[in-house]
Amino acid sequence: MSDQQLYKEIIFDGYKNPLNKGELSNYDVIERGFNPLCGDDVMIYMKFENSKILDISHTGVGCAISQVAVSIITDEIKGKQIDCI
């Protein structure tokens, strides 16, 4: 399997099975990222406790790469101290 095919499979799997997808019902901060050139539109919801990201999620629409990227980013920073990111 080529590297290119492997990357396509990883992106496709991440797009079909996103991490932290959905709106938090009780969040402290909401941020929107919108790219008018391509139409990617992402909302990120964060809940904090003692300077720590207690929970984080996302909603939105966009290409597979933008959706997989926000999924990976939210999973990477969940549980981290805000001064470490």
DSSP file (Angstrom, degrees, kcal/mol; ACC not computed):
  #  RESIDUE AA STRUCTURE BP1 BP2  ACC     N-H-->O    O-->H-N    N-H-->O    O-->H-N    TCO  KAPPA ALPHA  PHI   PSI    X-CA   Y-CA   Z-CA
    1    1 A M              0   0    0      0, 0.0     2,-0.1     0, 0.0     0, 0.0   0.000 360.0 360.0 360.0 134.1    0.0    0.0    0.0
    2    2 A S     >  -     0   0    0      1,-0.1     4,-2.2     4,-0.0     5,-0.1  -0.353 360.0-115.3 -77.2 159.9    1.4    3.4   -0.9
    3    3 A D  H  > S+     0   0    0      1,-0.2     4,-2.6     2,-0.2     5,-0.2   0.896 117.6  54.9 -59.5 -40.4    1.7    6.2    1.6
    4    4 A Q  H  > S+     0   0    0      1,-0.2     4,-2.1     2,-0.2    -1,-0.2   0.909 108.3  47.2 -61.7 -42.8   -0.8    8.2   -0.4
    5    5 A Q  H  > S+     0   0    0      2,-0.2     4,-2.2     1,-0.2    -1,-0.2   0.891 110.9  52.4 -65.8 -39.1   -3.4    5.4   -0.1
    6    6 A L  H  X S+     0   0    0     -4,-2.2     4,-2.3     2,-0.2    -2,-0.2   0.921 109.5  48.9 -62.3 -44.8   -2.7    5.0    3.6
    7    7 A Y  H  X S+     0   0    0     -4,-2.6     4,-2.6     1,-0.2     5,-0.2   0.898 109.6  52.5 -62.6 -40.7   -3.3    8.8    4.1
    8    8 A K  H  X S+     0   0    0     -4,-2.1     4,-2.7     1,-0.2    -1,-0.2   0.914 110.3  48.1 -60.6 -43.0   -6.5    8.6    2.2
    9    9 A E  H  X S+     0   0    0     -4,-2.2     4,-2.6     2,-0.2    -2,-0.2   0.899 111.5  49.7 -65.5 -40.8   -7.7    5.7    4.4
   10   10 A I  H  X S+     0   0    0     -4,-2.3     4,-2.4     2,-0.2    -2,-0.2   0.922 113.9  45.5 -63.8 -44.3   -6.8    7.5    7.6
   11   11 A I  H  X S+     0   0    0     -4,-2.6     4,-2.1     2,-0.2    -2,-0.2   0.921 113.3  49.6 -65.5 -43.8   -8.6   10.7    6.4
   12   12 A F  H  X S+     0   0    0     -4,-2.7     4,-2.2    -5,-0.2    -2,-0.2   0.918 112.6  47.2 -62.0 -43.7  -11.7    8.7    5.3
   13   13 A D  H  X S+     0   0    0     -4,-2.6     4,-2.1     1,-0.2    -1,-0.2   0.917 112.5  49.5 -64.3 -43.1  -11.8    6.8    8.6
   14   14 A G  H  < S+     0   0    0     -4,-2.4    -1,-0.2     1,-0.2    -2,-0.2   0.836 111.6  49.6 -64.7 -32.5  -11.5   10.0   10.6
   15   15 A Y  H  < S+     0   0    0     -4,-2.1    -1,-0.2     1,-0.2    -2,-0.2   0.888 115.2  42.3 -72.3 -40.4  -14.2   11.7    8.6
   16   16 A K  H  < S+     0   0    0     -4,-2.2    -2,-0.2     1,-0.2    -1,-0.2   0.773 126.3  33.6 -77.1 -26.5  -16.6    8.8    9.0
   17   17 A N  S  < S-     0   0    0     -4,-2.1    -1,-0.2    -5,-0.2    -2,-0.1  -0.567  83.4-175.1-129.3  67.0  -15.8    8.3   12.7
   18   18 A P        -     0   0    0      0, 0.0     3,-0.4     0, 0.0     2,-0.3  -0.273  20.6-127.4 -68.5 150.5  -15.0   11.8   14.1
   19   19 A L  S    S+     0   0    0      1,-0.2    55,-0.1    49,-0.1    56,-0.1  -0.758  85.4   3.9 -93.8 142.4  -13.8   12.3   17.7
   20   20 A N  S    S+     0   0    0     -2,-0.3    38,-2.0     1,-0.2     2,-0.3   0.765  85.3 165.0  59.0  30.8  -15.6   14.7   20.0
   21   21 A K  B     +a   58   0A   0     -3,-0.4    -1,-0.2    36,-0.2    38,-0.2  -0.626  32.9  52.9 -82.5 134.3  -18.3   15.5   17.5
   22   22 A G  S    S-     0   0    0     36,-3.2     2,-0.5    -2,-0.3    36,-0.2  -0.472  87.6 -69.8 126.4 164.3  -21.4   17.3   18.8
   23   23 A E        -     0   0    0     -2,-0.2     2,-0.2    34,-0.1    -2,-0.1  -0.755  42.6-127.2 -91.3 128.7  -22.4   20.3   20.8
   24   24 A L        -     0   0    0     -2,-0.5     3,-0.3     1,-0.1    22,-0.1  -0.528  11.3-146.6 -68.2 139.2  -21.6   20.4   24.5
   25   25 A S  S    S+     0   0    0      1,-0.3     2,-0.4    -2,-0.2    -1,-0.1   0.775  91.1  34.9 -79.3 -25.4  -24.7   21.2   26.5
   26   26 A N  S    S+     0   0    0     19,-0.0     2,-0.3    -3,-0.0    -1,-0.3  -0.804  80.8 156.6-132.3  90.5  -22.8   23.1   29.2
   27   27 A Y        -     0   0    0     -2,-0.4    20,-0.3    -3,-0.3     3,-0.1  -0.792  36.9-155.7-116.9 157.8  -19.8   25.0   27.8
   28   28 A D  S    S+     0   0    0     18,-2.9     2,-0.4    -2,-0.3    19,-0.2   0.746  82.6  25.5 -96.8 -32.3  -17.8   28.0   28.9
   29   29 A V  E     -B   46   0A   0     17,-2.0    17,-2.7     2,-0.0     2,-0.4  -0.990  57.8-171.0-137.5 141.2  -16.5   29.2   25.5
   30   30 A I  E     -B   45   0A   0     -2,-0.4     2,-0.4    15,-0.2    15,-0.2  -1.000  10.0-176.1-130.0 135.2  -17.6   28.8   22.0
   31   31 A E  E     -B   44   0A   0     13,-2.3    13,-2.9    -2,-0.4     2,-0.4  -0.979  11.4-149.5-131.3 143.8  -15.5   29.8   19.0
   32   32 A R  E     -B   43   0A   0     -2,-0.4     2,-0.5    11,-0.2    11,-0.2  -0.928   5.5-167.1-114.8 136.7  -16.3   29.8   15.3
   33   33 A G  E     +B   42   0A   0      9,-3.3     9,-3.1    -2,-0.4     2,-0.4  -0.988  15.6 174.6-119.4 122.1  -13.8   29.2   12.5
   34   34 A F  E     -B   41   0A   0     -2,-0.5     7,-0.2     7,-0.2     3,-0.1  -0.993  19.8-163.7-132.8 131.8  -15.2   30.1    9.0
   35   35 A N    >>  -     0   0    0      5,-2.7     4,-2.9    -2,-0.4     3,-0.6  -0.922   2.6-168.6-112.9 104.7  -13.3   30.1    5.7
   36   36 A P  T 34 S+     0   0    0      0, 0.0    -1,-0.1     0, 0.0     5,-0.0   0.704  82.4  64.0 -67.6 -17.9  -15.4   32.1    3.1
   37   37 A L  T 34 S+     0   0    0      1,-0.1    -2,-0.0    -3,-0.1    -3,-0.0   0.868 123.2  12.2 -73.9 -35.4  -13.2   30.8    0.3
   38   38 A C  T <4 S-     0   0    0     -3,-0.6    -1,-0.1     2,-0.1    -4,-0.0   0.586 100.2-115.9-118.3 -15.0  -14.1   27.2    0.6
   39   39 A G     <  +     0   0    0     -4,-2.9    22,-0.2     1,-0.3     2,-0.1   0.439  54.9 155.5  95.0  -0.9  -17.1   27.2    3.0
   40   40 A D        -     0   0    0     -5,-0.4    -5,-2.7    20,-0.1     2,-0.4  -0.424  17.0-179.2 -59.8 131.7  -15.5   25.3    5.9
   41   41 A D  E     +BC  34  61A   0     20,-3.1    20,-2.2    -7,-0.2     2,-0.4  -0.930   2.7 174.3-142.0 111.2  -17.5   26.3    9.0
   42   42 A V  E     -BC  33  60A   0     -9,-3.1    -9,-3.3    -2,-0.4     2,-0.4  -0.951  16.8-161.9-126.8 137.0  -16.6   24.9   12.4
   43   43 A M  E     -BC  32  59A   0     16,-2.6    16,-2.1    -2,-0.4     2,-0.5  -0.964   9.6-161.9-113.7 134.0  -17.8   25.6   15.9
   44   44 A I  E     -BC  31  58A   0    -13,-2.9   -13,-2.3    -2,-0.4     2,-0.4  -0.975   2.1-162.2-118.9 130.4  -15.6   24.5   18.9
   45   45 A Y  E     -BC  30  57A   0     12,-2.5    12,-2.2    -2,-0.5     2,-0.4  -0.924   9.4-172.1-112.7 132.9  -17.2   24.3   22.4
   46   46 A M  E     -BC  29  56A   0    -17,-2.7   -18,-2.9    -2,-0.4   -17,-2.0  -0.981  14.2-164.2-131.5 140.6  -15.0   24.2   25.5
   47   47 A K  E     - C   0  55A   0      8,-2.8     8,-1.7    -2,-0.4     7,-1.6  -0.989  18.5-161.4-118.9 127.2  -15.6   23.5   29.2
   48   48 A F  E     + C   0  53A   0     -2,-0.4     2,-0.3     5,-0.2     5,-0.2  -0.777  16.0 178.6-111.1 152.8  -12.9   24.6   31.7
   49   49 A E  E >  S- C   0  52A   0      3,-2.2     3,-0.8    -2,-0.3    -2,-0.0  -0.873  76.4 -16.4-150.9 119.8  -12.2   23.7   35.3
   50   50 A N  T 3  S-     0   0    0     -2,-0.3     3,-0.1     1,-0.2     0, 0.0   0.921 127.7 -51.1  52.1  51.3   -9.2   25.0   37.2
   51   51 A S  T 3  S+     0   0    0      1,-0.2    31,-2.7    30,-0.1    32,-0.4   0.738 116.8 115.9  60.4  25.9   -7.4   26.2   34.0
   52   52 A K  E <  S-DC  81  49A   0     -3,-0.8    -3,-2.2    29,-0.3     2,-1.3  -0.959  75.4-117.5-123.7 141.8   -7.9   22.8   32.4
   53   53 A I  E     + C   0  48A   0     27,-2.7    26,-2.4    -2,-0.4    -5,-0.2  -0.665  34.7 179.5 -78.1  98.0   -9.9   21.9   29.3
   54   54 A L  E     -     0   0A   0     -7,-1.6     2,-0.3    -2,-1.3    -1,-0.2   0.896  65.9  -4.3 -68.7 -41.6  -12.4   19.6   31.0
   55   55 A D  E     - C   0  47A   0     -8,-1.7    -8,-2.8    -3,-0.2     2,-0.3  -0.991  62.6-177.2-152.5 153.0  -14.3   18.8   27.8
   56   56 A I  E     + C   0  46A   0     -2,-0.3     2,-0.3   -10,-0.2   -10,-0.2  -0.991   8.1 164.8-151.5 144.3  -14.2   20.0   24.2
   57   57 A S  E     - C   0  45A   0    -12,-2.2   -12,-2.5    -2,-0.3     2,-0.3  -0.927  16.0-146.4-151.2 175.9  -16.3   19.2   21.2
   58   58 A H  E     -aC  21  44A   0    -38,-2.0   -36,-3.2    -2,-0.3     2,-0.3  -0.991   9.6-176.9-148.4 154.1  -17.0   20.5   17.7
   59   59 A T  E     + C   0  43A   0    -16,-2.1   -16,-2.6    -2,-0.3     2,-0.3  -0.882  33.3  90.8-136.6 170.5  -19.8   20.8   15.1
   60   60 A G  E     - C   0  42A   0     -2,-0.3     2,-0.3   -18,-0.2   -18,-0.2  -0.772  56.5 -89.1 136.3-177.0  -19.8   22.1   11.6
   61   61 A V  E     + C   0  41A   0    -20,-2.2   -20,-3.1    -2,-0.3     2,-0.3  -0.920  51.6 107.0-132.3 156.0  -19.4   21.4    7.9
   62   62 A G        -     0   0    0     -2,-0.3   -22,-0.1   -22,-0.2   -23,-0.1  -0.955  64.2 -37.6 161.7-175.2  -16.5   21.3    5.6
   63   63 A C     >  -     0   0    0     -2,-0.3     4,-2.2     1,-0.1     5,-0.2  -0.183  61.7-102.9 -67.7 165.5  -14.2   19.2    3.6
   64   64 A A  H  > S+     0   0    0      1,-0.2     4,-2.6     2,-0.2     5,-0.2   0.878 120.0  54.1 -58.7 -40.2  -12.9   15.9    5.0
   65   65 A I  H  > S+     0   0    0      1,-0.2     4,-2.4     2,-0.2    -1,-0.2   0.916 109.5  46.3 -65.5 -42.7   -9.5   17.3    5.8
   66   66 A S  H  > S+     0   0    0      2,-0.2     4,-2.2     1,-0.2    -1,-0.2   0.900 114.5  48.3 -66.7 -38.5  -10.9   20.2    7.9
   67   67 A Q  H  X S+     0   0    0     -4,-2.2     4,-1.6     2,-0.2    -2,-0.2   0.893 113.8  45.5 -69.5 -39.6  -13.3   17.9    9.7
   68   68 A V  H  X S+     0   0    0     -4,-2.6     4,-2.5    -5,-0.2     5,-0.2   0.893 111.5  54.1 -68.8 -39.4  -10.6   15.4   10.5
   69   69 A A  H  X S+     0   0    0     -4,-2.4     4,-2.7    -5,-0.2    -2,-0.2   0.932 109.8  45.2 -61.7 -47.0   -8.2   18.2   11.6
   70   70 A V  H  X S+     0   0    0     -4,-2.2     4,-2.4     1,-0.2    -1,-0.2   0.864 112.2  53.6 -66.8 -33.7  -10.6   19.6   14.1
   71   71 A S  H  X S+     0   0    0     -4,-1.6     4,-1.9    -5,-0.2    -2,-0.2   0.933 112.1  43.5 -62.7 -46.8  -11.4   16.1   15.4
   72   72 A I  H  X S+     0   0    0     -4,-2.5     4,-2.3     2,-0.2    -2,-0.2   0.912 113.6  51.2 -66.4 -43.3   -7.7   15.4   16.0
   73   73 A I  H  X S+     0   0    0     -4,-2.7     4,-2.0     1,-0.2     5,-0.2   0.932 110.4  48.0 -62.2 -46.3   -7.0   18.8   17.5
   74   74 A T  H  X S+     0   0    0     -4,-2.4     4,-1.3     1,-0.2    -1,-0.2   0.903 113.2  48.4 -63.1 -39.0   -9.9   18.5   20.0
   75   75 A D  H  < S+     0   0    0     -4,-1.9    -1,-0.2    -5,-0.2    -2,-0.2   0.873 110.4  52.3 -67.7 -35.4   -8.8   15.1   21.0
   76   76 A E  H  < S+     0   0    0     -4,-2.3    -2,-0.2     1,-0.2    -1,-0.2   0.870 115.9  37.3 -69.4 -37.6   -5.2   16.2   21.4
   77   77 A I  H >< S+     0   0    0     -4,-2.0     3,-2.1    -5,-0.1   -24,-0.3   0.583  84.3 117.1 -95.9  -8.7   -6.0   19.1   23.8
   78   78 A K  T 3< S+     0   0    0     -4,-1.3   -24,-0.1     1,-0.3     3,-0.1  -0.384  86.4  13.2 -59.4 128.7   -8.8   17.6   25.8
   79   79 A G  T 3  S+     0   0    0    -26,-2.4    -1,-0.3     1,-0.3     2,-0.2   0.375  99.5 127.4  87.7  -4.6   -7.7   17.3   29.4
   80   80 A K    <   -     0   0    0     -3,-2.1   -27,-2.7   -27,-0.1    -1,-0.3  -0.522  67.2-106.4 -87.3 153.1   -4.7   19.6   29.0
   81   81 A Q  B >   -D   52   0A   0    -29,-0.2     3,-1.8    -2,-0.2   -29,-0.3  -0.541  29.5-126.5 -68.9 140.6   -3.9   22.7   31.1
   82   82 A I  G >  S+     0   0    0    -31,-2.7     3,-0.8     1,-0.3    -1,-0.1   0.750 108.3  60.3 -68.2 -21.6   -4.5   25.8   29.0
   83   83 A D  G 3  S+     0   0    0    -32,-0.4    -1,-0.3     1,-0.2   -31,-0.1   0.513  98.8  60.2 -80.9  -2.4   -1.0   27.1   29.7
   84   84 A C  G <         0   0    0     -3,-1.8    -1,-0.2     1,-0.1    -2,-0.2   0.440 360.0 360.0-100.6  -2.7    0.4   24.0   27.9
   85   85 A I    <         0   0    0     -3,-0.8    -2,-0.1    -4,-0.3    -1,-0.1   0.416 360.0 360.0-114.8 360.0   -1.3   24.6   24.6
